[in-house]
Amino acid sequence: YVLLGLIAFGLFAVIVVTSVFLRHRLSLYGWYGLHMSGYLALPLVFVHSLPIGRTIRETGLFWPWMGMIGLAAVFFLFRISFRLGFLVRRHVISRVKKVGSSVVKITARPTDGKVDPKLGQFIYLRWGLWGPTRPFTVSHYDENTGEVSVSVKALGSVTTRLQSIRPGEAVYIDGPYGVFSRAALETDRPLVMVAGGIGITPFIRIFQELGYEPGRELYLFYGSKRKKEIIYRNLIENAEHAEVIHVLSDEPHHPGETGRITVDLLKEYLPKALKEHEYLICGPPGMTENMEAGLIEEGVPGERIHHELFDY
């Protein structure tokens, strides 16, 4: 039993060390696998604790400890039920459409209930009952039919495989989750959206709902490598009450803005002071962190800056 305790302690130590110091050096699967070991460590702790010593068995800590074991058991059953498909929504792929370079829009219709995502929320999508689960922002949602769409770029093994999904195949959806755009949509301040690459997906539904709403000021700074990689271009550029500024980093002859999205670029286009706007930022971690730091340096209150990192 002492050995079980040592193993559990070692597993927890590995999780802490890799989370704090080695996260960005590990592959997604390495990081994920190490953290899944937490499911093994907890039962080892409980088994280790009961036969050794009298602190738990013969003091008032016994029943609180039993309660913790019970809660852990409920949690394990809860997670297992998700994997078996009991607490998730089964959907069937209805359409798959290529919308950009290595990007497909996957639309699925519900077979046992809608998920009803709000603006800016994301879902966990699993291809088949036993396939890997990944989070995706909901880029389109039909309130009448319950059809939900995600826009998937081939960035890894799972997202590359999803490029070949076909109508009629089953997917399982858990969610929705997230509060990314809630605070920004509850204010009347001009809304500034900064997107990088596939980070445009949380803003598609905002454009569909607010881009044609008189009186709401919307600004989108959209960073892409090349013009051909801009997805949903017609949708965002046709919004009547939004100004769209494309910034291309790998197309030197582009007549518009090139390079990176910076705070100085925002100053050139925004008619009011930076601190008078509400900000939504979504894209690669480097872009998001630099933009947030730059806005804070310019005096923008932190509570007006909202970001979502597209990173594990």
Buried (B, 14 or more C-beta within 10 A) or exposed (E): EEEBBEBBBEBBEBBEEBEEEEEEEBEBEEBEEBEEBEEEBBBBBBBBBBEBEEEBEEEEEEEEBEEBBEEBEEEEEEEEEBBEBEEBBBBEBBEBEEBBBBBBBBBBBBEEEBBBBBBBBBBBBBBEEEBBBBBBBBBBBEEEEBBBBBBBBBBBEBBEBBBEBEEEBBBBBBBBEBEBBEBBBEEEBBBBBBBBBBBBBBBBBBBBEBBEEEEBBBBBBBBBBEEEBBBBBEBBBEBEBBBBBBBBBEBEEBEEBBEBBBBEBBEEEBEEEBEEBBBBBBBBEEBBEBBBEBBBEBEBEEEBBBBBBBEB
